[in-house]
Amino acid sequence: SNIEVYMTYWYFMFFFIPIIKWNKEYYIKTSCCEKVSKIAPEIGRRIEKGEEVNLNIDEIDFGQIEDNVKICTNCGYTTEEDFIYCPKCSNKL
């Protein structure tokens, strides 16, 4: 199956210009069953830089946060709340 990688972070904006980013977290999501798992920050940074990364799906624990984290496929918003629709863009989660 295909895997999508998401990065979430907090940022400070000054007059609609993002100035500072912090608290970056990286997640992967399978396209077949839409399971989500958090990945190590080093791997996420390598993917962000465009480096080729081999992930062994058998070693990734999808059961840990599968039901806790929802990621919007439209805008990338991440939440642990039990929303049906994304509070940022109104897309169905």
DACOR-V469094 format. One record per residue. N is the residue number from 1. RES is the residue in one letter. OMEGA is omega in whole degrees, 0 to 359 (none if undefined). Layout:
n:N res:RES omega:OMEGA
n:N res:RES omega:OMEGA
This chain:
n:1 res:S omega:177
n:2 res:N omega:179
n:3 res:I omega:175
n:4 res:E omega:179
n:5 res:V omega:179
n:6 res:Y omega:173
n:7 res:M omega:175
n:8 res:T omega:179
n:9 res:Y omega:172
n:10 res:W omega:177
n:11 res:Y omega:177
n:12 res:F omega:180
n:13 res:M omega:175
n:14 res:F omega:185
n:15 res:F omega:177
n:16 res:F omega:176
n:17 res:I omega:178
n:18 res:P omega:185
n:19 res:I omega:186
n:20 res:I omega:174
n:21 res:K omega:175
n:22 res:W omega:178
n:23 res:N omega:178
n:24 res:K omega:175
n:25 res:E omega:184
n:26 res:Y omega:180
n:27 res:Y omega:171
n:28 res:I omega:181
n:29 res:K omega:178
n:30 res:T omega:181
n:31 res:S omega:183
n:32 res:C omega:185
n:33 res:C omega:177
n:34 res:E omega:174
n:35 res:K omega:184
n:36 res:V omega:176
n:37 res:S omega:176
n:38 res:K omega:177
n:39 res:I omega:182
n:40 res:A omega:180
n:41 res:P omega:179
n:42 res:E omega:179
n:43 res:I omega:179
n:44 res:G omega:179
n:45 res:R omega:178
n:46 res:R omega:178
n:47 res:I omega:180
n:48 res:E omega:178
n:49 res:K omega:179
n:50 res:G omega:179
n:51 res:E omega:178
n:52 res:E omega:183
n:53 res:V omega:175
n:54 res:N omega:178
n:55 res:L omega:175
n:56 res:N omega:185
n:57 res:I omega:181
n:58 res:D omega:182
n:59 res:E omega:182
n:60 res:I omega:182
n:61 res:D omega:179
n:62 res:F omega:183
n:63 res:G omega:187
n:64 res:Q omega:183
n:65 res:I omega:184
n:66 res:E omega:183
n:67 res:D omega:185
n:68 res:N omega:186
n:69 res:V omega:174
n:70 res:K omega:180
n:71 res:I omega:179
n:72 res:C omega:180
n:73 res:T omega:181
n:74 res:N omega:186
n:75 res:C omega:179
n:76 res:G omega:180
n:77 res:Y omega:181
n:78 res:T omega:179
n:79 res:T omega:173
n:80 res:E omega:178
n:81 res:E omega:182
n:82 res:D omega:178
n:83 res:F omega:172
n:84 res:I omega:179
n:85 res:Y omega:180
n:86 res:C omega:179
n:87 res:P omega:181
n:88 res:K omega:185
n:89 res:C omega:178
n:90 res:S omega:175
n:91 res:N omega:179
n:92 res:K omega:180
n:93 res:L omega:none
